[in-house]
Amino acid sequence: MRTTLNIPDELIKRVQKIYSEKSKSRAVEKALRELLEIYAGKKLSELAGKIEVELTPEEIEKGRTR
């Protein structure tokens, strides 16, 4: 999907360098995907200790072997 964005050249160049990408589109896509992964991880860590799990360690281990 084509989208027009106004992003400062220096920012794009930095992102291209970080991801070793010549393509601006590919560099921005990689950066956005990584940002979403980081965000999902933070949201998941916020749930730590807030969800009650009613499984014994044995039941958890049994589920891993399936």
Contact map, one row per residue, 1 for C-alpha under 8 A:
111000000000000000000000000000000000000000000000000000000000000000
111100000000000000000000000000000000000000000000000000000000000000
111110000000000000000000000000000000000000000000000000000000000000
011111000000000000000000000000000000000000000000000000000000000000
001111100000000000000000000000000000000000000000000000000000000000
000111110000000000000000000000000000000000000000000000000000000000
000011111011000000000000000000000000000000000000000000000000000000
000001111111000000000000000000000000000000000000000000000000000000
000000111111100000000000000000000000000000000000000000000000000000
000000011111110000000000000000000000000000000000000000000000000000
000000111111111000000000000000000000000000000000000000000000000000
000000111111111100000001001100000000000000000000000000000000000000
000000001111111110000000000000000000000000000000000000000000000000
000000000111111111000000000000000000000000000000000000000000000000
000000000011111111100000001100100000000000000000000000000000000000
000000000001111111111111001100000000000000000000000000000000000000
000000000000111111111000000000000000000000000000000000000000000000
000000000000011111111000000000000000000000000000000000000000000000
000000000000001111111000001001100000000000000000000000000000000000
000000000000000111111100001000000000000000000000000000000000000000
000000000000000111111111011000000000000000000000000000000000000000
000000000000000100011111001000000000000000000000000000000000000000
000000000000000100001111111000000000000000000000000000000000000000
000000000001000100001111111100000000000000000000000000000000000000
000000000000000000000011111110000000000000000000000000000000000000
000000000000000000001011111111000000000000000000000000000000000000
000000000001001100111111111111100000000000000000000000000000000000
000000000001001100000001111111110000000000000000000000000000000000
000000000000000000000000111111111000000000000000000000000000000000
000000000000000000100000011111111100000000000000000000000000000000
000000000000001000100000001111111110000000000000000000000000000000
000000000000000000000000000111111111000000000000000000000000000000
000000000000000000000000000011111111100000000000000000000000000000
000000000000000000000000000001111111110000000000000000000000000000
000000000000000000000000000000111111111000000000000000000000000000
000000000000000000000000000000011111111100000000000000000000000000
000000000000000000000000000000001111111110000000000000000000000000
000000000000000000000000000000000111111111000000000000000000000000
000000000000000000000000000000000011111111100000000000000000000000
000000000000000000000000000000000001111111110000000000000000000000
000000000000000000000000000000000000111111111000000000000000000000
000000000000000000000000000000000000011111111100000000000000000000
000000000000000000000000000000000000001111111110000000000000000000
000000000000000000000000000000000000000111111111000000000000000000
000000000000000000000000000000000000000011111111000000000000000000
000000000000000000000000000000000000000001111111000000000000000000
000000000000000000000000000000000000000000111111111000000000000000
000000000000000000000000000000000000000000011111111000000000000000
000000000000000000000000000000000000000000000011111100000000000000
000000000000000000000000000000000000000000000011111100000000000000
000000000000000000000000000000000000000000000011111110000000000000
000000000000000000000000000000000000000000000000111111000000000000
000000000000000000000000000000000000000000000000001111100000000000
000000000000000000000000000000000000000000000000000111110000000000
000000000000000000000000000000000000000000000000000011111111000000
000000000000000000000000000000000000000000000000000001111111000000
000000000000000000000000000000000000000000000000000000111111100000
000000000000000000000000000000000000000000000000000000111111110000
000000000000000000000000000000000000000000000000000000111111111000
000000000000000000000000000000000000000000000000000000111111111100
000000000000000000000000000000000000000000000000000000001111111110
000000000000000000000000000000000000000000000000000000000111111111
000000000000000000000000000000000000000000000000000000000011111111
000000000000000000000000000000000000000000000000000000000001111111
000000000000000000000000000000000000000000000000000000000000111111
000000000000000000000000000000000000000000000000000000000000011111
